[in-house]
Each structure stands twice: as C-alpha cells, then as structure tokens.
Amino acid sequence: MKKSIMIMSIILTMVGVMAFAWRSGSKKEAMLPLSALPLKKDSIASVKAFEKVYRVLMSPRCMNCHPSGDIPLQGDDSHLHEMFPKRGKDGKGLFAMKCGNCHQPSNTPGKHSPPGNAEWHLPPANMKMVFQGKSAAELAKQLIDPKQNGNKSMKQLLAHSEDGLVRWGWKPGEGRTLPPMSHAEFKKAWETWINNGAYAPKSNQ
C-alpha cells in the first residue's frame, strides 16, 4: 500500500513539473518579437517574381539610366543620348553639361520633350549599377550586393520601389512607352522576390 502511494506521488509530481514547463515555454514563445521568428523562404516564388522584376528593369524607362557606359541612353530603342552628356562623379553630369540643365523637376509638356524629375541622375561613377547587357542571374546578384547596389540593406531595397525616380517610370511624359506592367504589379513582384530570399535565376536563363 505504502509503495503504491509513493509511486502515485512520484507520478503526480512529474505531471505537475511537465505542466509547469509547458506553460513557461508557451509564455516565452508568445513573447518572442516578430523579428526573431523565422521567415519563410521560397526559392521558386522568389525566382518567378524576379522574372517580372527583370522585365521592368530591362525596359527603356529603367535601363536608359543604367547604361554600360558613361553616356545615358535615350528613347524606346535605347540609343545613346544625342547630346552625349557624361555621367560625372555624382551621376548628375560633367562640367557645364549637367542633367538638371534640361531635365527639370517635372516633365516638359509636349511629345518627346525632355522628361523631368527632381532627382534626375545616373548612378554615380563609383557605383554604376549597370543594367544594360546583364542577364537575369547577373542583375539579381548585383542588386542584393551592398558593394554594387549603393550599400543598400534588404530593408532599403524593399523601400526602393517607392523611390521618386523609380515611380517616374510610370509617368514618363508624352511619346514614351510605359514599363510592361503597372507600378503596383512591379512593387508586388519586387517585394515577393526579396521577402522570399532574393534568389537569382539560374545562369542559363
């Protein structure tokens, strides 16, 4: 009888300890900040989203200001800028030929008139961010590399889709084609690509 009571006492004690541990663990888990929780990464969804992003970045509205050389591109056929302006150290032109001389804070009225934005510039000389001639794999890797993307973190990259000059691409003035999807669609694809791991497509794509 005494042995049975002792065994029962041990069992009840163990149950109590386990219950306390479970409750303590639940409280600790509930108190974890969202930033500490693991984020779901989906390489398939990420790569699929970047295919959309890539189509926009390779459109004239984006690529014309991300040339392989120091002269910006122009027009829907992305030919060299007819006045042959140069990038300059800060990306805003060289010597007296500054971007802001012709490109005003807003588009000049009239078909094919100089487009404008208060932030008009090329990437600076020390961070050229070339899009022209890049494959999807090359461009994806470049975009997330702080040494090539202007020292931007993932959080800053997410915010970049709302940059004023980026948004200009969807209001480029008369006579210019728009990117191949709406800004809302682009932003969704951009965020899906980054939030799912910012994976690059395979090099042969």
GIRAGI-V189883 format. One record per backbone hydrogen bond with DSSP energy under -0.5 kcal/mol. NH is the residue of the N-H (numbers start at 1). CO is the residue of the C=O. Records with the same first field share a line. If there is no record, write none. Layout:
NH: CO + CO
//
This chain:
5: 1
6: 2
7: 3
8: 4
9: 5
10: 6
11: 7
12: 8
13: 9
14: 10
15: 11
16: 12
17: 13
18: 14
19: 15
20: 16
21: 17
22: 18
23: 19
24: 20
25: 21
26: 22
27: 23
28: 24
29: 25
30: 26
31: 27
32: 29
36: 33
37: 33 + 34
42: 196
46: 42
47: 43
48: 44
49: 45
50: 46
51: 47
52: 48 + 49
53: 49
54: 50
55: 51
56: 52
57: 53
58: 54
59: 56
62: 59
63: 59
64: 60
65: 62
66: 63
72: 70
73: 64
74: 79
78: 75
79: 74
81: 72
84: 81
87: 70
91: 88
93: 87
94: 97
97: 94
98: 96
99: 92
101: 98
102: 98 + 99
103: 99
104: 102
108: 114
112: 174
113: 110
117: 104
118: 105
120: 117
122: 91
123: 65
125: 88 + 89
126: 89
127: 124
131: 66
132: 66
134: 131
139: 135
140: 136
141: 137
142: 138
143: 139
144: 140
145: 142
146: 144
148: 145
149: 145
151: 146
157: 153
158: 154
159: 155
160: 156
161: 157 + 158
162: 159
163: 160
167: 163
168: 164
169: 165 + 166
170: 167
171: 168
176: 173
186: 182
187: 183
188: 184
189: 185
190: 186
191: 187
192: 188
193: 189
194: 190
195: 191
196: 192
197: 194
198: 193
205: 202
//
